[in-house]
């Protein structure tokens, strides 16, 4: 089953900011607003994959849901707590020259937006919290499986001022339906103002000091699978939504089996509006990808999609998982305005760049222009332009496929040496 993210909902606050804000709002935008933040720590995948599922698949019928699934995006891709230091210790004070300053500053603005009523900061924490010490995994110093509050109540009059009561109710709901009995949730009150100097610099304490109720959800890093972490995160978020009176729909049953399937859906990436790659079954290494020398635009349908340039390669990520490494072949951008058609199993249609075509038997590129066609993995000894030739799957060298099953191949178009665009042909 594949559910597609509506790209209209994916709003990047600024091109300079490497995170996205997704707003799911009921008709009219009335009702309470829950703001959920995933990925403040890049080595806590339960947090950002849960926020990603929330952003992609949930719809709101009453109230509003705002989600940042990828706050510390570079740290997420590098599987680092924070490549520029701990971002969750920069909300009390941050140097304007700190690399994280624009991100922290923008998140502060969202937190203090008058429309935001309650904030959830998602984490994966060590061990399993217990009020009494049992061992190094089950003890009062553990963070896993907790709803964390900075204090029992807000200092102001607010409809959600009783933080302890709310966290207790959500925790009790979570404990009705545990995968294993030892996954039990509890409330951890850090009593930040008096007992926890480090937490005074956290996102939630910043919110508390601005009269906004805020909680951290901590699933255990000791849970054996990613889908179990996401399962508990989503159940907790749904608990807070129910408490707030926010109504929602999701097009799947909330089970670990279904979440495992959903998490594997990597979506697509479009490069320079000329190349489209399905990230679902992509080879780990692709060579001679036609890219530009200075700047290349990568647009992902998955909220956790991102690109890092490393050692001359363009590495594609979904969250902390590297999907593929692209070795570039540098070309200037070309313009091919002529109409090019594609004949698929005897039927002719207009060809568009950055599109994938499914082929049952054979395919031919119909091109009578000055644009050169290069079908990667197919070689015709007497022709440099591989237009107007019918090809079948058996005509291809499998090592040139873009997918692991050796059924998808690139068709590239050039004007002299300038790259115009690419289409994919995928044999069923």
NUDO-519264 format. One line per field, with one value per residue (C-alpha): residue in one letter; x, y, z. Coordinates in Angstrom, 1 decimal. Example, Ala and Ser with C-alpha at 12.3 -4.5 7.8 and 13.67 -1.06 7.14 Angstrom:
residuo: c(A,S)
xx: c(12.3,13.7)
yy: c(-4.5,-1.1)
zz: c(7.8,7.1)
This chain:
residuo: c(X,X,X,X,X,X,X,X,X,X,X,X,X,X,X,X,X,X,X,X,X,X,X,X,X,X,X,X,X,X,X,X,X,X,X,X,X,X,X,X,X,X,X,X,X,X,X,X,X,X,X,X,X,X,X,X,X,X,X,X,X,X,X,X,X,X,X,X,X,X,X,X,X,X,X,X,X,X,X,X,X,X,X,X,X,X,X,X,X,X,X,X,X,X,X,X,X,X,X,X,X,X,X,X,X,X,X,X,X,X,X,X,X,X,X,X,X,X,X,X,X,X,X,X,X,X,X,X,X,X,X,X,X,X,X,X,X,X,X,X,X,X,X,X,X,X,X,X,X,X,X,X,X,X,X,X,X,X,X,X,X,X,X,X,X,X,X,X,X,X,X,X,X,X,X,X,X,X,X,X,X,X,X,X,X,X,X,X,X,X,X,X,X,X,X,X,X,X,X,X,X,X,X,X,X,X,X,X,X,X,X,X,X,X,X,X,X,X,X,X,X,X,X,X,X,X,X,X,X,X,X,X,X,X,X,X,X,X,X,X,X,X,X,X,X,X,X,X,X,X,X,X,X,X,X,X,X,X,X,X,X,X,X,X,X,X,X,X,X,X,X,X,X,X,X,X,X,X,X,X,X,X,X,X,X,X,X,X,X,X,X,X,X,X,X,X,X,X,X,X,X,X,X,X,X,X,X,X,X,X,X,X,X,X,X,X,X,X,X,X,X,X,X,X,X,X,X,X,X,X,X,X,X,X,X,X,X,X,X,X,X,X,X,X,X,X,X,X,X,X,X,X,X,X,X,X,X,X,X,X,X,X,X,X,X,X,X,X,X,X,X,X,X,X,X,X,X,X,X,X,X,X,X,X,X,X,X,X,X,X,X,X,X,X,X,X,X,X,X,X,X,X,X,X,X,X,X,X,X,X,X,X,X,X,X,X,X,X,X,X,X,X,X,X,X,X,X,X)
xx: c(0.0,1.4,0.1,1.4,2.1,0.3,3.2,0.9,1.1,4.9,5.9,9.5,9.7,12.7,15.1,17.8,16.2,16.8,13.5,9.9,6.7,3.6,0.2,-2.9,-5.8,-9.5,-11.8,-11.7,-8.7,-10.7,-10.0,-6.9,-3.5,-0.9,2.7,4.8,8.6,10.7,14.4,15.9,18.4,19.6,20.4,16.8,15.0,11.8,11.1,11.6,10.1,7.0,6.7,7.2,4.3,2.2,3.0,2.5,-0.6,-2.8,-5.7,-7.4,-11.2,-11.4,-8.6,-5.1,-1.9,1.5,4.5,8.2,9.4,13.1,14.2,17.9,18.1,21.8,22.3,19.5,21.3,24.6,23.0,24.5,22.9,24.0,26.7,26.8,26.3,23.1,20.4,18.1,20.5,20.3,16.8,17.8,20.7,22.4,25.1,23.9,26.9,26.0,25.1,21.9,20.8,18.4,16.7,16.3,15.2,12.5,11.2,10.9,8.7,6.4,6.3,5.2,2.7,-0.7,-2.3,-0.1,-1.8,0.4,3.9,5.3,9.0,9.8,12.8,14.2,15.8,18.0,16.6,13.2,12.3,11.5,11.0,13.1,16.5,16.5,19.6,21.4,18.4,15.5,16.2,15.2,18.0,16.5,14.4,12.8,9.0,8.2,6.0,8.4,7.3,9.4,7.0,3.6,1.6,2.0,2.6,-0.3,-4.0,-4.2,-6.7,-3.9,-2.0,-2.0,0.9,1.1,-2.6,-2.4,0.9,-0.6,-3.7,-1.8,0.6,-2.3,-3.8,-0.5,-0.3,-3.5,-2.1,1.7,3.6,5.5,4.6,8.0,7.3,5.1,5.0,5.3,5.5,9.0,9.0,12.4,11.4,13.7,13.6,15.1,16.7,18.0,20.4,20.8,17.1,16.8,18.2,15.7,12.9,10.2,11.4,11.5,7.9,6.9,8.6,6.4,3.2,2.9,2.3,5.0,5.9,8.6,7.7,10.6,10.4,13.1,16.3,16.2,13.1,14.3,12.8,12.2,8.5,8.0,9.4,7.2,4.2,4.5,5.3,2.1,0.0,1.2,0.6,-2.9,-3.5,-2.6,-4.8,-7.8,-7.2,-7.2,-10.3,-8.5,-10.1,-8.1,-8.1,-5.3,-5.6,-4.0,-4.4,-1.9,0.1,3.9,3.4,1.7,4.3,7.1,5.6,5.0,8.5,10.0,8.2,11.0,9.1,10.8,13.4,13.3,16.6,16.7,13.2,14.8,15.4,13.0,14.2,12.1,13.9,12.0,14.4,17.3,20.8,23.2,25.6,24.7,27.3,27.5,24.3,24.1,24.3,25.3,28.6,27.5,24.1,21.6,18.1,16.9,13.2,12.0,8.4,9.4,9.7,12.9,14.5,17.8,21.1,24.7,27.7,30.5,33.8,32.5,29.3,25.7,24.4,20.6,19.1,15.7,16.2,19.5,19.3,21.5,19.6,22.0,25.2,25.2,28.5,28.0,28.7,28.9,26.9,25.6,21.8,20.4,17.0,15.2,12.0,11.2,8.3,9.6,7.3,7.5,6.0,5.1,3.8,2.5,0.9,2.4,2.3,4.1,7.3,8.0,11.3,11.4,8.8,8.8,7.1,5.9,6.7,5.1,7.0,9.0,9.6,10.9,11.8,10.3,12.7,13.3,14.8,18.4,18.2,20.3,18.8,21.0,19.5,21.7,22.5,21.6,24.2,23.6,26.9,26.1,24.2,25.2,21.5,19.4,16.0,13.5,14.7,12.5,14.1,13.0,14.3,16.7,18.5,19.9,23.0,21.6,24.6,23.3,19.9,19.0,17.0,18.1,15.8,17.4,14.1,14.4,16.8,17.6,16.8,18.8,18.5,21.3,21.8,25.5,27.0,24.3,21.9,18.2,16.5,15.9,13.0,12.9,11.6,10.6,9.8,7.1)
yy: c(0.0,3.4,6.7,9.9,13.1,16.1,18.4,21.4,20.7,20.6,24.2,25.1,28.3,29.6,28.3,29.0,26.8,23.1,22.0,21.9,22.9,20.8,22.2,20.0,22.2,21.5,23.6,27.1,26.6,26.9,24.8,24.0,23.7,21.0,21.6,18.5,18.6,15.6,15.3,17.9,15.1,13.4,10.1,9.4,8.0,7.0,10.7,11.9,8.9,9.2,12.9,12.0,9.5,12.1,14.7,12.4,10.4,12.0,14.3,16.6,17.0,19.2,21.4,21.8,19.9,21.5,19.2,19.7,16.2,17.1,20.0,19.1,17.7,17.5,15.8,13.4,12.4,12.0,10.1,12.6,14.0,17.4,18.2,21.7,20.7,19.8,21.9,21.2,23.1,26.4,27.7,29.8,31.5,31.1,33.1,34.8,33.3,29.7,27.6,26.5,30.1,30.5,27.2,27.9,31.4,30.3,27.5,30.0,32.1,29.1,28.1,31.6,31.9,32.8,30.0,27.3,25.8,22.8,21.6,18.1,17.5,13.9,11.9,8.5,8.0,5.5,2.6,2.3,4.8,3.4,5.3,2.7,1.4,-2.1,-2.2,0.0,-0.3,0.1,3.0,6.6,8.0,6.4,8.5,5.9,5.4,8.6,11.7,14.4,17.6,20.5,21.2,20.1,23.1,26.3,29.6,31.2,30.5,28.2,25.6,23.0,24.4,21.1,19.4,16.5,15.6,15.7,13.6,11.1,10.6,10.1,7.7,5.6,5.4,4.2,1.5,0.0,-1.8,-2.4,-4.6,-6.0,-5.4,-3.9,-1.1,0.7,4.5,6.9,10.6,12.0,15.5,17.0,20.0,21.9,25.3,23.9,20.6,20.4,23.1,21.5,21.4,25.1,25.5,23.1,23.7,22.6,24.9,27.8,27.1,26.8,30.2,31.7,30.3,27.5,23.9,21.6,18.0,15.6,12.1,9.7,6.2,3.8,3.4,-0.1,-1.1,-3.6,-2.1,1.3,0.5,-0.1,3.3,4.9,2.9,4.4,7.9,8.0,6.5,9.2,12.0,10.6,10.7,14.3,15.1,13.3,15.3,18.5,17.6,17.4,14.9,13.0,10.3,8.0,5.6,2.6,0.5,1.5,-1.7,-2.4,-4.5,-1.7,0.9,-1.3,-1.3,2.5,3.3,1.5,3.8,6.2,8.1,9.9,12.6,15.1,16.7,20.0,19.3,17.0,13.7,11.7,8.7,6.2,5.7,2.5,0.0,2.2,0.7,1.8,3.4,5.1,6.4,9.2,10.9,14.2,17.0,20.7,22.0,24.6,24.1,21.3,21.2,18.1,17.8,14.8,13.7,12.2,14.7,13.1,13.2,15.0,15.1,15.5,16.0,13.8,13.1,14.2,12.2,13.2,11.0,10.6,10.0,9.2,10.1,8.5,5.9,6.4,5.2,5.8,7.6,9.4,9.9,12.9,13.5,17.3,18.9,22.3,22.7,22.4,23.3,20.8,22.3,19.8,17.4,14.0,11.0,7.5,4.4,1.9,-1.5,0.0,3.0,6.5,9.3,12.6,12.1,14.2,14.5,13.5,10.8,7.0,4.9,1.3,-1.1,-4.5,-5.6,-3.0,0.7,3.2,6.8,8.7,11.6,13.3,16.5,17.6,16.3,13.2,10.2,8.0,4.8,3.8,0.1,-0.4,-0.2,0.0,-0.4,1.8,4.7,7.3,8.5,5.7,7.1,5.3,1.8,-0.7,-2.2,-4.9,-5.9,-8.5,-5.8,-4.2,-4.9,-5.4,-3.6,-0.3,-0.5,2.0,-0.6,-3.7,-5.9,-4.7,-3.6,0.2,2.1,5.7,7.5,10.7,13.6,15.9,18.8,18.4,18.0,19.9,17.8,18.4,15.8,12.2,9.7,6.3,3.2,0.4,-3.1,-4.9)
zz: c(0.0,-0.9,0.5,-1.1,0.6,-0.7,-1.7,-1.2,2.6,2.7,3.3,3.8,5.9,4.1,1.5,4.0,6.6,6.3,7.9,6.8,8.6,7.6,8.6,8.7,9.6,9.6,7.4,8.7,10.9,14.1,17.3,19.3,17.6,18.5,17.4,17.1,16.6,15.4,14.9,17.3,18.0,14.8,16.4,17.6,14.6,16.4,16.9,13.3,11.6,13.8,12.9,9.2,9.3,11.1,8.4,5.5,6.3,9.0,8.2,10.7,10.8,13.9,15.2,13.8,13.7,12.9,12.4,11.9,11.0,10.3,12.6,12.8,9.2,8.6,12.0,11.1,7.9,9.7,12.6,15.0,18.2,16.8,14.3,15.7,19.3,21.2,19.6,22.6,24.8,22.8,23.6,26.6,24.9,21.6,19.9,16.7,14.9,15.9,12.8,14.5,15.3,12.3,13.1,16.8,16.2,13.7,16.0,18.9,16.6,15.9,19.6,20.6,17.7,19.4,17.5,19.0,22.1,23.1,22.0,21.8,21.4,20.3,21.5,21.9,25.4,27.1,29.0,30.7,33.4,36.8,40.0,41.8,40.7,39.3,37.0,34.4,32.0,34.5,36.8,37.8,35.5,32.4,29.9,27.8,27.8,29.6,29.1,30.4,32.0,33.4,36.2,37.5,36.3,34.3,36.1,34.2,33.6,30.5,29.5,29.5,32.5,34.5,32.9,35.4,35.0,31.2,31.0,33.5,31.5,28.2,30.0,31.3,27.9,26.4,29.0,27.7,24.7,25.3,23.0,26.0,29.7,30.5,27.9,30.5,30.3,33.3,33.9,34.5,36.1,35.8,38.1,35.7,37.5,40.6,39.9,36.3,35.1,31.6,31.0,31.6,28.1,26.4,23.9,26.3,29.1,26.7,25.9,29.5,30.2,27.4,29.0,26.5,27.8,26.5,26.8,25.6,24.5,25.1,23.6,24.6,22.5,23.9,21.9,19.4,16.2,14.7,14.1,17.8,18.6,16.0,17.3,20.8,19.6,17.4,20.1,22.5,20.0,19.4,23.1,23.3,20.3,21.9,25.2,23.2,21.2,17.9,15.6,13.0,10.4,9.3,6.4,8.1,11.2,13.9,14.2,14.1,11.0,9.1,10.3,9.1,5.7,5.7,6.9,4.0,1.5,0.5,-2.2,-5.0,-5.7,-8.5,-9.5,-11.4,-12.6,-15.2,-13.4,-11.3,-9.3,-7.4,-4.1,-3.2,-4.9,-6.1,-6.5,-3.8,-6.3,-9.6,-11.9,-14.5,-13.4,-15.5,-13.0,-13.2,-12.0,-9.5,-8.1,-8.2,-6.8,-5.1,-4.2,-2.2,-1.7,1.7,4.5,5.7,2.2,1.9,0.1,1.4,-0.8,0.4,-1.4,-4.8,-4.6,-4.0,-1.3,-1.0,2.4,4.0,7.6,8.8,6.1,3.0,0.0,-2.9,-3.9,-7.2,-9.0,-11.3,-14.9,-15.3,-18.1,-18.7,-18.8,-22.3,-23.8,-25.9,-27.1,-29.8,-29.2,-28.4,-28.2,-26.7,-28.2,-25.4,-26.5,-29.8,-28.3,-28.8,-26.3,-25.6,-23.6,-20.6,-18.7,-15.0,-15.6,-15.3,-18.0,-17.4,-20.3,-20.9,-24.0,-26.0,-26.2,-28.7,-28.5,-31.4,-32.0,-35.3,-33.9,-33.3,-29.8,-29.2,-27.4,-25.2,-23.7,-20.9,-20.8,-24.5,-27.3,-31.0,-32.7,-35.7,-34.1,-31.6,-31.4,-30.1,-31.2,-33.3,-32.2,-30.5,-27.4,-25.0,-21.6,-23.0,-25.0,-21.8,-19.8,-16.2,-14.6,-16.0,-14.4,-11.7,-9.7,-7.8,-9.9,-13.2,-14.8,-14.8,-17.1,-17.9,-21.2,-21.5,-23.9,-25.0,-27.4,-28.3,-24.8,-22.9,-20.8,-21.5,-19.3,-18.5,-18.5,-17.0,-18.7,-16.3,-17.6,-15.7)
